[in-house]
């Protein structure tokens, strides 16, 4: 883009004395001036739908209205500055952040993460928050949890054991007995 630079100073020609050859305005003076104006206009962007090629630097750009960046999924947008506002979609639940094969790397969140469905490495987490909160403060070891895995006792059977004051030795004596009711 080139700026218009005046070639002929017509006002200064008016100040020259009568009879001075430089006071005469020639066709070439107009031609040179109009060529400079034409070049400046032709290399400026249109205000409606301008098209740019190469690197465009816009300092202090403020854009209002709908804006589309790029016209193909092969185009990229690079931010070298921090985002200083919320990044909010125009419609609830309509847009994704990333996609299969185009995932974000790490997620850093300070505050609350409001997630409708949580999926860890392809597996949906179906526990409720209340169920997960039951684990908060639990002092079970992995070995203790593994002991519980495969237990076939019913709640009623476990409730029979609840409140027993028998020692391990007393329980071992009962092991293997077959009791009948009278």
N, C-alpha and C positions, 0 to 999 in steps of 0.2 A: 504494500500500500504506500502510496506517495501522497504527501501533502501538497496543496496548491501553493506555489511560490510565484508571486507577481513578477513578470519579466519587464514590462514597460510601465514606467511611472508617468501616467498621462497628466496628472496634476502638476508635476515638475516641468513638463513640456510647456504648460500654460504660462509658467513664470519666465520662460525664456523671452528675450527681446524679439520684436517683430523683425523678420528677415533672417533670423538664425535658422540654418538648415535643419538643426535637431528639433526645432519646434514643429516641423511638419510630421503629421501622423501618416504613416504609410500602411498599405495593406499587409505587409509582412509583420508590422507591429501587432495588428489585430490577429493575424494568423498564429503567431507565436503564443500570444496570450490565450487564445481559444484552445490551442493544442495543450497547453499546460493545464487549463481547467478541465478539458476532456480527460486527460491522463489521470488527474487527481480523482475525478468522479468515477471513472471506470475501475479504479483499483480500491475503491471503498466498498464496504459491505452494505447490502440493502438493509433497510431497517425491518422489512418484513421478510422472514425466512432467509436469513443470511447463511451462506455456506462457506466454511473455512477448510483449508487443508494445512497439513503440517501441525506445528505446535502453536496453540493459541494460549496466550497468557492474559488473564483477566484479573486485575487487582480490585478488590472490594466489590466483587460481583454480587448482586442481589437479584434473585429471580422470583417472580410472582406468577401464579397461574400454573397449569399442568406442564410438566417438563419431562421429556423423554431423553435419556442419555443412551446413545448407541441405537443401532437399528438391527443388530444381529447378536446371537448368543456367543459369537466369537469376539465381540467387542469387549473391552475391559474398562473399568473405572478404578483409578488408584487414588486413595486418600493419603496425603502426606501430613495432614493436620488431624487433630482430635475432633470428634463430633461433639458439639456443645449444645445439643438439644436431644429431646427424646426421638427415637426412631420408631414411629407408630404407623402400622398399616392402615389403609383407608377403609378396610372392611374386616370385621372380626372373623378369624378362622379361615380366611381366604388365601393367605400367602404363606410360603415356607421360607425358612432361613436355612439355606443349603438344600441339597437333594442327594439321592442315591448316586454315588460316584463323584459327587461334588460337595463333600462334607466339610464343615468348619473343623479346625484342629482342636483347640481347647476352648472351654467356656469358663470365664471368670465372672462370678456374680457376687456382689455384695448386696445383701438385702434378701428379700423373699423371692424364691423362684416359684411362680404359679404355673403348674404343669397339669394339664388335664389327664394325659396318659403318659406313663413313664415306661420306656422300653430300654432295657440294658442289653446291648449286644444281641439284639434280635428276639429277646424274651420280654413280653409285657409283664410288668410288676402288677399283680392283682390284689396285693394286700392293701387294706385300708390304712389310713393314717393312724387310726386307733390301734389297729393290730401291730403296726410297726412301733408305735409308742409303748406297747407292752414290753418290748425288748429293751427299752431305755432303762438302764440301771440293773439289768439282769446280770447275775454273776456266774452264769453257767459257762463251763468250759466246752470246748469242742467234743471232748471225750464224753462228757455228760449228755450233751445233745445227741451224740451218736447212740448212747444207751437207750434213749427214748425212741430212736428210729426203729420201727418195726414192732413196737409194743402193741399187743392186740387186746389189751384189757379195755373193757367198756368203762364209761364214767361211773356206772353203778358199782362195778367191781373195784374200781379205785377208791370209791367213797367208803367201801367196807373197811379198807385198810386205813383210811384216814382216822386218826384218833387212837390207834392201837398203841399200847404201851409195852408190847412184848419186846424182849431183847432178841438179838440175832440168834443166840443159842436156842432160845425158845422157839423161834420161827423155824430153825433147822430141824428141830424135833418133829414139828408138824409136817415138814416136807416129806412127802411120800405116803402119808396116812390117807386112808380112804374113809371118809366119814359118811355115816348114814343118819338119817333123821329117825327118831323114835315114833 
